[in-house]
Amino acid sequence: MATALYGPGGFYRSAGPGPAAHFRTSVHASPLYARAVARLLTEVDTVLGTPPALDFVDIGAGRGELLTGVLAALPPATAARVRPYGVERAPRPEGLDARIGWGEEIPGHGLTGLLFANEWLDNVPVDVVETDAEGVARIVLVAPDGSERLGEPVSGADAEWLARWWPMGEGEVCSGAGAGAGAGGGVGSGRVGAGLRGGAGGRVEPGVRADPGLRAEPGVLAELGVQVEPGLRAEPGTGRDAAWAAAVSHLGRGLAVAVDYAHSAHTRPAFGTLTAFRAGREVAPVPDGTTDLTAHVALDACAAATAHHGPATLTRQREALRALGLAGSRPPLSLASTDPAAYVRALAGAGEASELTDPAGLGAFGWLLQTVGLGADGTGTAVRAMPDAPGLSALLGEGARGEGEAGR
């Protein structure tokens, strides 16, 4: 998976139109998304005391669409202090605003501001494991043409992660092939429509195993108390936890946000979630560099990996965007007679807002908000009652629920 996405000639290494030619994220769905992120950035700025330089880092920046939209939506005085930076494996897009920095790594440590990762973690490579006829969870190996075979038993850190976060025993995972269809699913587990990433194939592709340090004897899972059935699949999230923790470590003071389709401890799918997208369609996940390979994220595990930084919140995009002022309410019919053009614009905006907050689509995506040194006491607690940052205050006010789930 790593080679297919980020190796020479990989999906995210190529120039051209980029990911937007293959799938739509919230960033591509409507400029209202960038405006909501801009409001979040201004409220973080307020909580930080309007520092001379305000960092805004977009991880997995694509072609800079979110950065461009946020800069356009910011008040001029705030935009003048912002240091925007896109983190992406692809080359800097032609014609990108000169104010925007660009590179493959987050620029330094001690950043002050907002670190935002929209649909980045789902592309952090994962292995896929499958239980064999004896119930032993083994790493699935895949050839460039997509053919598969079972490899060595999963062990070490990945086995420990599965035991804690994705136990493969009977009754401990969902029975469906998708990632949490229907009401009551995990954070961000809803399936979305064609062309929008977020679906989960019943049969999934794996990445080639390349870390012999995690190989051990078949008895390791049994020693950890993991009892499994044949044919189950899972995606250990150790690499994603580490990637998120590394990203958050770059913040000195501010807020880190990860947005992705996700599952939680009680809604792990029994057959994994790894799938692929090409030209707006969900396709077989063949690791040949021509498709976007993606898998749902265990955001609760990621939250636990950064819990030492301070309070965190796990919520859904529907609630997050509403807290940031994106209501999606239809304009009054009376406006159609007094100002038809304004009515049409407002109606279009309501439709876009509805798409972004649809509980069966993008609105079901998970939002993980991790505070780092926010508030007068440095814990983020005081932010929850700040009248000058109502959206952020409302979001962090859900922290009690988020912290509890992250601590499982």
PAVEX-306753 format. One record per residue (C-alpha): x, y, z; residue in one letter. Coordinates in nm, 2 decimals. Example, Ala and Ser with C-alpha at 12.3 -4.5 7.8 and 13.67 -1.06 7.14 Angstrom:
<nodes>
+--------+--------+--------+------+
|      u |      v |      w | resn |
+--------+--------+--------+------+
|   1.23 |  -0.45 |   0.78 |    a |
|   1.37 |  -0.11 |   0.71 |    s |
+--------+--------+--------+------+
</nodes>
This chain:
<nodes>
+--------+--------+--------+------+
|      u |      v |      w | resn |
+--------+--------+--------+------+
|   0.00 |   0.00 |   0.00 |    m |
|   0.28 |   0.24 |   0.09 |    a |
|   0.45 |   0.18 |  -0.25 |    t |
|   0.13 |   0.20 |  -0.45 |    a |
|   0.04 |   0.54 |  -0.29 |    l |
|   0.38 |   0.70 |  -0.22 |    y |
|   0.65 |   0.51 |  -0.41 |    g |
|   0.79 |   0.62 |  -0.75 |    p |
|   0.50 |   0.66 |  -0.98 |    g |
|   0.26 |   0.62 |  -0.69 |    g |
|  -0.09 |   0.76 |  -0.68 |    f |
|   0.00 |   1.06 |  -0.46 |    y |
|   0.33 |   1.12 |  -0.63 |    r |
|   0.19 |   1.21 |  -0.97 |    s |
|   0.14 |   1.56 |  -1.10 |    a |
|  -0.18 |   1.67 |  -1.27 |    g |
|  -0.53 |   1.73 |  -1.14 |    p |
|  -0.46 |   1.52 |  -0.83 |    g |
|  -0.71 |   1.34 |  -0.60 |    p |
|  -1.00 |   1.56 |  -0.70 |    a |
|  -1.01 |   1.38 |  -1.03 |    a |
|  -1.08 |   1.05 |  -0.86 |    h |
|  -1.30 |   1.13 |  -0.56 |    f |
|  -1.47 |   1.42 |  -0.38 |    r |
|  -1.40 |   1.51 |  -0.02 |    t |
|  -1.58 |   1.78 |   0.18 |    s |
|  -1.32 |   2.03 |   0.05 |    v |
|  -1.44 |   1.96 |  -0.30 |    h |
|  -1.81 |   1.94 |  -0.22 |    a |
|  -1.85 |   2.31 |  -0.12 |    s |
|  -1.66 |   2.62 |  -0.04 |    p |
|  -1.87 |   2.63 |   0.28 |    l |
|  -1.63 |   2.37 |   0.42 |    y |
|  -1.33 |   2.60 |   0.39 |    a |
|  -1.54 |   2.88 |   0.54 |    r |
|  -1.62 |   2.67 |   0.84 |    a |
|  -1.25 |   2.58 |   0.88 |    v |
|  -1.16 |   2.95 |   0.85 |    a |
|  -1.40 |   3.02 |   1.14 |    r |
|  -1.24 |   2.75 |   1.34 |    l |
|  -0.90 |   2.90 |   1.27 |    l |
|  -1.02 |   3.25 |   1.38 |    t |
|  -1.15 |   3.11 |   1.70 |    e |
|  -0.83 |   2.93 |   1.77 |    v |
|  -0.65 |   3.26 |   1.70 |    d |
|  -0.88 |   3.43 |   1.96 |    t |
|  -0.81 |   3.17 |   2.22 |    v |
|  -0.43 |   3.20 |   2.16 |    l |
|  -0.45 |   3.57 |   2.21 |    g |
|  -0.40 |   3.67 |   1.84 |    t |
|  -0.03 |   3.59 |   1.82 |    p |
|   0.19 |   3.78 |   1.57 |    p |
|   0.22 |   3.47 |   1.35 |    a |
|  -0.07 |   3.22 |   1.33 |    l |
|   0.02 |   2.88 |   1.18 |    d |
|  -0.23 |   2.69 |   0.96 |    f |
|  -0.10 |   2.36 |   0.84 |    v |
|  -0.30 |   2.14 |   0.60 |    d |
|  -0.18 |   1.78 |   0.61 |    i |
|  -0.27 |   1.59 |   0.29 |    g |
|  -0.32 |   1.92 |   0.11 |    a |
|  -0.40 |   1.77 |  -0.23 |    g |
|  -0.37 |   2.06 |  -0.47 |    r |
|  -0.41 |   2.33 |  -0.20 |    g |
|  -0.78 |   2.37 |  -0.23 |    e |
|  -0.85 |   2.40 |   0.14 |    l |
|  -0.57 |   2.64 |   0.20 |    l |
|  -0.68 |   2.86 |  -0.08 |    t |
|  -1.04 |   2.86 |   0.04 |    g |
|  -0.95 |   2.93 |   0.40 |    v |
|  -0.73 |   3.22 |   0.30 |    l |
|  -1.01 |   3.37 |   0.09 |    a |
|  -1.26 |   3.34 |   0.38 |    a |
|  -1.04 |   3.49 |   0.66 |    l |
|  -1.08 |   3.85 |   0.77 |    p |
|  -0.80 |   4.05 |   0.61 |    p |
|  -0.63 |   4.13 |   0.95 |    a |
|  -0.62 |   3.76 |   1.03 |    t |
|  -0.50 |   3.66 |   0.69 |    a |
|  -0.21 |   3.90 |   0.71 |    a |
|  -0.08 |   3.71 |   1.02 |    r |
|  -0.14 |   3.35 |   0.89 |    v |
|   0.14 |   3.13 |   0.79 |    r |
|  -0.03 |   2.87 |   0.56 |    p |
|   0.15 |   2.55 |   0.48 |    y |
|   0.05 |   2.25 |   0.27 |    g |
|   0.20 |   1.91 |   0.35 |    v |
|   0.18 |   1.68 |   0.05 |    e |
|   0.39 |   1.42 |  -0.13 |    r |
|   0.30 |   1.56 |  -0.47 |    a |
|   0.50 |   1.86 |  -0.61 |    p |
|   0.38 |   2.21 |  -0.54 |    r |
|   0.08 |   2.29 |  -0.77 |    p |
|   0.14 |   2.55 |  -1.04 |    e |
|  -0.03 |   2.88 |  -0.97 |    g |
|  -0.07 |   2.82 |  -0.60 |    l |
|  -0.09 |   3.14 |  -0.39 |    d |
|   0.26 |   3.25 |  -0.31 |    a |
|   0.18 |   3.30 |   0.05 |    r |
|   0.13 |   2.92 |   0.09 |    i |
|   0.43 |   2.71 |   0.19 |    g |
|   0.46 |   2.36 |   0.05 |    w |
|   0.66 |   2.05 |   0.14 |    g |
|   0.65 |   1.68 |   0.23 |    e |
|   0.70 |   1.74 |   0.60 |    e |
|   0.53 |   1.95 |   0.87 |    i |
|   0.75 |   2.27 |   0.90 |    p |
|   0.93 |   2.24 |   1.24 |    g |
|   0.81 |   2.21 |   1.59 |    h |
|   0.65 |   2.46 |   1.84 |    g |
|   0.38 |   2.57 |   1.59 |    l |
|   0.11 |   2.80 |   1.71 |    t |
|  -0.23 |   2.77 |   1.55 |    g |
|  -0.43 |   2.50 |   1.37 |    l |
|  -0.31 |   2.18 |   1.23 |    l |
|  -0.58 |   2.03 |   1.00 |    f |
|  -0.59 |   1.68 |   0.84 |    a |
|  -0.89 |   1.62 |   0.62 |    n |
|  -0.89 |   1.26 |   0.50 |    e |
|  -0.52 |   1.21 |   0.56 |    w |
|  -0.51 |   0.93 |   0.81 |    l |
|  -0.72 |   0.70 |   0.58 |    d |
|  -0.42 |   0.70 |   0.34 |    n |
|  -0.16 |   0.63 |   0.60 |    v |
|  -0.06 |   0.27 |   0.50 |    p |
|  -0.20 |  -0.02 |   0.70 |    v |
|  -0.16 |  -0.39 |   0.68 |    d |
|  -0.46 |  -0.62 |   0.65 |    v |
|  -0.48 |  -0.93 |   0.86 |    v |
|  -0.71 |  -1.23 |   0.80 |    e |
|  -0.78 |  -1.53 |   1.02 |    t |
|  -0.70 |  -1.87 |   0.86 |    d |
|  -0.88 |  -2.20 |   0.89 |    a |
|  -0.74 |  -2.25 |   1.24 |    e |
|  -0.84 |  -1.90 |   1.34 |    g |
|  -0.49 |  -1.77 |   1.34 |    v |
|  -0.47 |  -1.40 |   1.23 |    a |
|  -0.21 |  -1.37 |   0.95 |    r |
|  -0.08 |  -1.08 |   0.75 |    i |
|  -0.23 |  -1.07 |   0.40 |    v |
|   0.03 |  -1.03 |   0.12 |    l |
|  -0.07 |  -0.89 |  -0.21 |    v |
|   0.09 |  -0.88 |  -0.56 |    a |
|   0.08 |  -0.58 |  -0.79 |    p |
|  -0.21 |  -0.74 |  -0.98 |    d |
|  -0.41 |  -0.77 |  -0.66 |    g |
|  -0.38 |  -1.15 |  -0.60 |    s |
|  -0.34 |  -1.24 |  -0.24 |    e |
|  -0.20 |  -1.50 |  -0.01 |    r |
|  -0.18 |  -1.53 |   0.37 |    l |
|   0.16 |  -1.47 |   0.52 |    g |
|   0.30 |  -1.50 |   0.87 |    e |
|   0.10 |  -1.46 |   1.19 |    p |
|   0.05 |  -1.11 |   1.31 |    v |
|   0.24 |  -1.04 |   1.63 |    s |
|   0.42 |  -0.78 |   1.83 |    g |
|   0.28 |  -0.43 |   1.84 |    a |
|   0.02 |  -0.50 |   1.58 |    d |
|  -0.11 |  -0.80 |   1.78 |    a |
|  -0.13 |  -0.59 |   2.09 |    e |
|  -0.31 |  -0.32 |   1.91 |    w |
|  -0.57 |  -0.56 |   1.77 |    l |
|  -0.62 |  -0.71 |   2.12 |    a |
|  -0.70 |  -0.37 |   2.26 |    r |
|  -0.87 |  -0.19 |   1.98 |    w |
|  -1.00 |  -0.44 |   1.73 |    w |
|  -1.05 |  -0.78 |   1.89 |    p |
|  -1.14 |  -1.04 |   1.62 |    m |
|  -1.33 |  -1.28 |   1.85 |    g |
|  -1.69 |  -1.38 |   1.81 |    e |
|  -1.94 |  -1.12 |   1.91 |    g |
|  -1.68 |  -0.85 |   1.94 |    e |
|  -1.71 |  -0.71 |   1.59 |    v |
|  -1.99 |  -0.61 |   1.36 |    c |
|  -2.11 |  -0.88 |   1.13 |    s |
|  -2.16 |  -0.66 |   0.82 |    g |
|  -1.91 |  -0.62 |   0.53 |    a |
|  -1.92 |  -0.24 |   0.55 |    g |
|  -1.80 |  -0.01 |   0.81 |    a |
|  -2.10 |   0.05 |   1.03 |    g |
|  -2.41 |   0.08 |   0.82 |    a |
|  -2.73 |   0.20 |   0.98 |    g |
|  -2.81 |   0.40 |   1.29 |    a |
|  -2.60 |   0.35 |   1.59 |    g |
|  -2.27 |   0.30 |   1.40 |    g |
|  -1.94 |   0.43 |   1.51 |    g |
|  -1.81 |   0.78 |   1.47 |    v |
|  -1.80 |   0.86 |   1.10 |    g |
|  -1.90 |   0.51 |   0.99 |    s |
|  -2.18 |   0.60 |   0.75 |    g |
|  -2.14 |   0.50 |   0.39 |    r |
|  -2.15 |   0.78 |   0.14 |    v |
|  -2.27 |   0.81 |  -0.22 |    g |
|  -2.09 |   0.74 |  -0.54 |    a |
|  -1.78 |   0.94 |  -0.60 |    g |
|  -1.74 |   1.03 |  -0.23 |    l |
|  -1.49 |   0.83 |  -0.04 |    r |
|  -1.62 |   0.65 |   0.26 |    g |
|  -1.75 |   0.32 |   0.13 |    g |
|  -1.61 |  -0.01 |   0.25 |    a |
|  -1.56 |  -0.32 |   0.03 |    g |
|  -1.65 |  -0.66 |   0.17 |    g |
|  -1.33 |  -0.81 |   0.03 |    r |
|  -1.03 |  -0.59 |   0.08 |    v |
|  -0.67 |  -0.55 |  -0.04 |    e |
|  -0.37 |  -0.55 |   0.19 |    p |
|  -0.03 |  -0.39 |   0.18 |    g |
|   0.28 |  -0.59 |   0.14 |    v |
|   0.44 |  -0.67 |   0.48 |    r |
|   0.78 |  -0.52 |   0.51 |    a |
|   0.86 |  -0.51 |   0.88 |    d |
|   1.01 |  -0.84 |   1.00 |    p |
|   1.03 |  -0.70 |   1.35 |    g |
|   0.66 |  -0.77 |   1.40 |    l |
|   0.68 |  -1.14 |   1.31 |    r |
|   0.66 |  -1.41 |   1.57 |    a |
|   0.52 |  -1.75 |   1.65 |    e |
|   0.15 |  -1.83 |   1.60 |    p |
|   0.09 |  -1.85 |   1.97 |    g |
|   0.13 |  -1.48 |   2.04 |    v |
|  -0.24 |  -1.39 |   1.98 |    l |
|  -0.36 |  -1.68 |   2.20 |    a |
|  -0.13 |  -1.56 |   2.48 |    e |
|  -0.30 |  -1.22 |   2.45 |    l |
|  -0.64 |  -1.38 |   2.49 |    g |
|  -0.75 |  -1.31 |   2.13 |    v |
|  -0.98 |  -1.59 |   2.01 |    q |
|  -1.07 |  -1.57 |   1.64 |    v |
|  -1.28 |  -1.73 |   1.37 |    e |
|  -1.17 |  -1.81 |   1.01 |    p |
|  -1.22 |  -1.54 |   0.74 |    g |
|  -1.23 |  -1.23 |   0.96 |    l |
|  -1.03 |  -0.93 |   0.85 |    r |
|  -0.89 |  -0.63 |   1.03 |    a |
|  -0.64 |  -0.34 |   0.98 |    e |
|  -0.40 |  -0.28 |   1.27 |    p |
|  -0.38 |   0.10 |   1.33 |    g |
|  -0.03 |   0.12 |   1.49 |    t |
|   0.11 |   0.32 |   1.21 |    g |
|  -0.18 |   0.57 |   1.20 |    r |
|  -0.16 |   0.62 |   1.58 |    d |
|   0.21 |   0.69 |   1.54 |    a |
|   0.15 |   0.92 |   1.24 |    a |
|  -0.11 |   1.12 |   1.43 |    w |
|   0.10 |   1.15 |   1.74 |    a |
|   0.40 |   1.27 |   1.54 |    a |
|   0.18 |   1.53 |   1.37 |    a |
|   0.04 |   1.66 |   1.70 |    v |
|   0.39 |   1.68 |   1.85 |    s |
|   0.47 |   1.97 |   1.61 |    h |
|   0.22 |   2.19 |   1.79 |    l |
|   0.34 |   2.41 |   2.07 |    g |
|   0.00 |   2.57 |   2.13 |    r |
|  -0.32 |   2.53 |   1.94 |    g |
|  -0.55 |   2.27 |   1.80 |    l |
|  -0.50 |   1.96 |   1.59 |    a |
|  -0.80 |   1.82 |   1.39 |    v |
|  -0.83 |   1.49 |   1.21 |    a |
|  -1.14 |   1.44 |   0.99 |    v |
|  -1.20 |   1.10 |   0.83 |    d |
|  -1.45 |   0.82 |   0.79 |    y |
|  -1.40 |   0.61 |   1.10 |    a |
|  -1.52 |   0.34 |   1.33 |    h |
|  -1.51 |   0.31 |   1.70 |    s |
|  -1.45 |   0.03 |   1.95 |    a |
|  -1.80 |  -0.12 |   1.94 |    h |
|  -1.85 |  -0.09 |   1.56 |    t |
|  -1.54 |  -0.25 |   1.40 |    r |
|  -1.64 |  -0.42 |   1.08 |    p |
|  -1.58 |  -0.80 |   1.06 |    a |
|  -1.43 |  -0.80 |   0.71 |    f |
|  -1.22 |  -0.48 |   0.71 |    g |
|  -1.27 |  -0.16 |   0.52 |    t |
|  -0.98 |  -0.12 |   0.27 |    l |
|  -1.11 |  -0.02 |  -0.07 |    t |
|  -1.00 |   0.19 |  -0.37 |    a |
|  -1.13 |   0.48 |  -0.59 |    f |
|  -1.05 |   0.58 |  -0.94 |    r |
|  -1.22 |   0.84 |  -1.16 |    a |
|  -1.51 |   0.89 |  -0.92 |    g |
|  -1.59 |   0.52 |  -0.88 |    r |
|  -1.52 |   0.26 |  -0.61 |    e |
|  -1.31 |  -0.01 |  -0.77 |    v |
|  -1.11 |  -0.32 |  -0.67 |    a |
|  -0.82 |  -0.22 |  -0.45 |    p |
|  -0.53 |  -0.32 |  -0.68 |    v |
|  -0.20 |  -0.17 |  -0.56 |    p |
|  -0.07 |  -0.07 |  -0.90 |    d |
|  -0.04 |   0.31 |  -0.84 |    g |
|  -0.34 |   0.41 |  -1.05 |    t |
|  -0.60 |   0.41 |  -0.77 |    t |
|  -0.65 |   0.57 |  -0.43 |    d |
|  -0.62 |   0.30 |  -0.16 |    l |
|  -0.80 |   0.39 |   0.16 |    t |
|  -0.93 |   0.24 |   0.48 |    a |
|  -1.14 |   0.37 |   0.76 |    h |
|  -0.97 |   0.50 |   1.07 |    v |
|  -0.99 |   0.40 |   1.43 |    a |
|  -1.00 |   0.76 |   1.55 |    l |
|  -1.06 |   0.65 |   1.91 |    d |
|  -0.72 |   0.48 |   1.91 |    a |
|  -0.56 |   0.79 |   1.75 |    c |
|  -0.71 |   1.00 |   2.03 |    a |
|  -0.56 |   0.77 |   2.29 |    a |
|  -0.22 |   0.81 |   2.13 |    a |
|  -0.22 |   1.19 |   2.20 |    t |
|  -0.42 |   1.20 |   2.52 |    a |
|  -0.12 |   1.33 |   2.71 |    h |
|  -0.14 |   1.66 |   2.53 |    h |
|  -0.47 |   1.76 |   2.69 |    g |
|  -0.85 |   1.73 |   2.64 |    p |
|  -0.97 |   1.58 |   2.31 |    a |
|  -1.31 |   1.55 |   2.15 |    t |
|  -1.45 |   1.29 |   1.92 |    l |
|  -1.76 |   1.40 |   1.73 |    t |
|  -1.92 |   1.38 |   1.39 |    r |
|  -1.89 |   1.63 |   1.11 |    q |
|  -2.26 |   1.70 |   1.13 |    r |
|  -2.22 |   1.83 |   1.48 |    e |
|  -1.89 |   2.00 |   1.42 |    a |
|  -2.00 |   2.20 |   1.12 |    l |
|  -2.32 |   2.30 |   1.30 |    r |
|  -2.12 |   2.43 |   1.59 |    a |
|  -1.92 |   2.63 |   1.34 |    l |
|  -2.23 |   2.80 |   1.21 |    g |
|  -2.32 |   2.57 |   0.91 |    l |
|  -2.69 |   2.52 |   0.96 |    a |
|  -2.81 |   2.42 |   0.62 |    g |
|  -3.15 |   2.58 |   0.67 |    s |
|  -3.36 |   2.67 |   0.37 |    r |
|  -3.43 |   3.04 |   0.30 |    p |
|  -3.78 |   3.17 |   0.36 |    p |
|  -4.01 |   3.15 |   0.05 |    l |
|  -4.08 |   3.52 |   0.10 |    s |
|  -3.72 |   3.60 |  -0.02 |    l |
|  -3.81 |   3.45 |  -0.36 |    a |
|  -4.05 |   3.73 |  -0.43 |    s |
|  -3.84 |   4.02 |  -0.28 |    t |
|  -3.50 |   3.91 |  -0.41 |    d |
|  -3.51 |   3.61 |  -0.64 |    p |
|  -3.13 |   3.61 |  -0.70 |    a |
|  -3.06 |   3.60 |  -0.33 |    a |
|  -3.31 |   3.33 |  -0.28 |    y |
|  -3.15 |   3.11 |  -0.54 |    v |
|  -2.80 |   3.17 |  -0.39 |    r |
|  -2.93 |   3.09 |  -0.04 |    a |
|  -3.11 |   2.78 |  -0.16 |    l |
|  -2.79 |   2.65 |  -0.33 |    a |
|  -2.59 |   2.72 |  -0.01 |    g |
|  -2.85 |   2.53 |   0.19 |    a |
|  -2.81 |   2.23 |  -0.05 |    g |
|  -2.44 |   2.23 |  -0.01 |    e |
|  -2.46 |   2.26 |   0.36 |    a |
|  -2.70 |   1.97 |   0.37 |    s |
|  -2.45 |   1.75 |   0.18 |    e |
|  -2.17 |   1.84 |   0.42 |    l |
|  -2.39 |   1.76 |   0.72 |    t |
|  -2.58 |   1.46 |   0.58 |    d |
|  -2.58 |   1.20 |   0.86 |    p |
|  -2.58 |   0.92 |   0.60 |    a |
|  -2.29 |   1.07 |   0.41 |    g |
|  -2.02 |   1.33 |   0.48 |    l |
|  -2.20 |   1.44 |   0.80 |    g |
|  -2.11 |   1.10 |   0.95 |    a |
|  -1.74 |   1.15 |   0.92 |    f |
|  -1.55 |   1.16 |   1.24 |    g |
|  -1.38 |   1.47 |   1.38 |    w |
|  -1.10 |   1.43 |   1.64 |    l |
|  -1.00 |   1.76 |   1.80 |    l |
|  -0.69 |   1.75 |   2.01 |    q |
|  -0.60 |   2.06 |   2.22 |    t |
|  -0.24 |   2.14 |   2.29 |    v |
|  -0.17 |   2.41 |   2.55 |    g |
|  -0.50 |   2.60 |   2.49 |    l |
|  -0.66 |   2.82 |   2.76 |    g |
|  -0.51 |   3.02 |   3.03 |    a |
|  -0.42 |   2.71 |   3.23 |    d |
|  -0.28 |   2.53 |   2.92 |    g |
|  -0.53 |   2.25 |   2.95 |    t |
|  -0.80 |   2.36 |   2.71 |    g |
|  -1.07 |   2.35 |   2.99 |    t |
|  -1.12 |   2.73 |   2.99 |    a |
|  -1.18 |   2.73 |   2.62 |    v |
|  -1.52 |   2.56 |   2.67 |    r |
|  -1.67 |   2.88 |   2.83 |    a |
|  -1.51 |   3.15 |   2.61 |    m |
|  -1.78 |   3.37 |   2.46 |    p |
|  -1.55 |   3.49 |   2.18 |    d |
|  -1.50 |   3.14 |   2.05 |    a |
|  -1.85 |   2.99 |   2.06 |    p |
|  -1.79 |   2.73 |   1.80 |    g |
|  -1.47 |   2.60 |   1.95 |    l |
|  -1.62 |   2.62 |   2.30 |    s |
|  -1.92 |   2.41 |   2.18 |    a |
|  -1.69 |   2.15 |   2.02 |    l |
|  -1.46 |   2.11 |   2.32 |    l |
|  -1.77 |   2.10 |   2.54 |    g |
|  -1.82 |   1.75 |   2.41 |    e |
|  -1.48 |   1.66 |   2.54 |    g |
|  -1.61 |   1.45 |   2.83 |    a |
|  -1.77 |   1.21 |   2.58 |    r |
|  -1.47 |   1.21 |   2.35 |    g |
|  -1.22 |   1.16 |   2.63 |    e |
|  -1.41 |   0.87 |   2.77 |    g |
|  -1.43 |   0.69 |   2.43 |    e |
|  -1.06 |   0.76 |   2.36 |    a |
|  -0.96 |   0.61 |   2.69 |    g |
|  -1.10 |   0.26 |   2.61 |    r |
+--------+--------+--------+------+
</nodes>
